[in-house]
Structures are given as structure tokens and as C-alpha cells.
Amino acid sequence: MNPRRLFGVFLLAALIASPGLAVAQGGPHQLTGVIQSVQGSSFTLAGGRTVFLHKGTIIRPTGIKLQPGMQVTVTGALAHTGHGAFNADEVDVARRHHM
């Protein structure tokens, strides 16, 4: 098996094992998950990963206040602090579907 294909297999296995993290190759990283708690300019996803917001972070839909229980997709980069922290450039809140 060639190295690229092997990497893809390992990446897929990691994503299946850790559904709270989806990594986009060659571009910004993405996380998906449910907000567990909000602390000022950061929040914690279920599973314990901390996401830091900065002055330019885009939150969609515009004007929404991030709250526990919201399903989000976060685009940004891994923080240099280690421990799985993440710096958010964009936070997209999933729209709830009512039946």
C-alpha cells in the first residue's frame, strides 16, 4: 500500500475513533461537537477540548450567543498550548430542525 493511501486509512480510522475532531488536509482544521460550557472568550466541547475565540472570530448565524448544548462546527488551528486546545477563526452553529 502506498504511503498516501496508508495515511488516508489511518486518518479515517482516527476520525471514526474520535468523532469530535475532523481534520481538513492542506487547509484549516475543523472540529465538530456540542458545547459543554462557555467561559468568557472560550468554550469547552463535550469530550473536554477547549476552543478559544479571538476578536476576529466569526460566529454564524450572526448575533447568536454561544450556549451549552449547541452543536457547532469550528474552523481554525490547533493552539500552541498543547492539550488539544483550538483557536477558532469561525464557529458555525447548526440550525435545529423542528418536525
VOGU-3710 file (C-alpha; in Angstrom, 3 decimals, decimal comma):
1> mnprrlfgvf> 0,000/0,000/0,000  1,463/3,378/-0,940  2,227/5,885/1,869  -0,527/8,357/0,864  -3,171/5,655/0,883  -1,878/4,340/4,202  -2,045/7,855/5,687  -5,649/8,173/4,462  -6,572/4,884/6,105  -5,021/5,987/9,405
11> llaaliaspg> -6,707/9,393/9,186  -10,089/7,789/8,548  -9,581/5,398/11,466  -8,686/8,327/13,744  -11,784/10,264/12,679  -14,018/7,282/13,316  -12,440/6,747/16,738  -12,728/10,454/17,603  -15,918/11,891/16,038  -15,395/15,264/17,758
21> lavaqggphq> -12,449/16,044/15,515  -12,410/16,295/11,761  -9,182/17,476/10,156  -9,095/19,028/6,709  -5,887/18,141/4,890  -3,855/21,012/3,495  -6,058/23,740/4,934  -7,625/24,926/8,149  -8,654/22,344/10,710  -12,256/21,698/11,719
31> ltgviqsvqg> -13,854/20,430/14,896  -17,446/19,440/15,364  -19,166/18,843/18,650  -21,590/20,003/21,292  -20,732/22,924/23,566  -20,460/21,683/27,149  -19,691/25,022/28,823  -18,863/28,643/27,943  -16,215/30,643/29,840  -15,791/34,229/28,624
41> ssftlaggrt> -13,914/34,107/25,300  -13,621/30,323/25,212  -15,834/27,268/25,371  -15,392/23,582/26,040  -16,778/20,878/23,803  -18,183/17,632/25,153  -15,098/15,468/25,461  -13,053/18,254/27,066  -11,478/20,121/24,134  -11,153/23,883/24,788
51> vflhkgtiir> -11,857/26,297/21,937  -10,518/29,859/22,162  -12,216/32,775/20,397  -10,373/35,928/19,324  -11,515/39,408/18,346  -11,936/38,427/14,666  -13,683/35,077/15,212  -16,783/34,852/13,005  -19,844/33,331/14,682  -22,688/32,232/12,439
61> ptgiklqpgm> -25,525/32,881/12,415  -24,552/36,461/13,197  -25,670/37,698/16,607  -26,156/34,286/18,200  -24,842/33,805/21,740  -22,934/30,554/22,193  -24,542/28,360/24,849  -24,148/24,851/26,257  -25,966/22,224/24,206  -25,369/23,891/20,813
71> qvtvtgalah> -23,988/21,716/18,010  -21,102/23,599/16,369  -18,534/23,265/13,615  -15,354/25,201/14,375  -12,754/26,162/11,760  -9,317/27,291/12,890  -5,990/25,919/14,063  -4,576/23,868/16,874  -3,354/26,113/19,695  0,326/26,064/20,584
81> tghgafnade> -0,543/25,306/24,197  -0,884/21,582/23,509  -3,558/19,660/25,404  -5,757/19,665/22,267  -6,750/23,334/22,599  -8,018/25,006/19,434  -8,017/28,628/18,172  -11,277/29,393/16,341  -11,463/31,598/13,264  -15,100/30,659/12,607
91> vdvarrhhm> -17,859/28,979/14,626  -20,943/27,746/12,788  -23,940/26,819/14,938  -26,101/24,063/13,456  -29,683/25,020/12,859  -32,144/22,903/14,775  -34,631/21,014/12,662  -38,144/21,061/14,074  -40,608/18,425/12,905
//
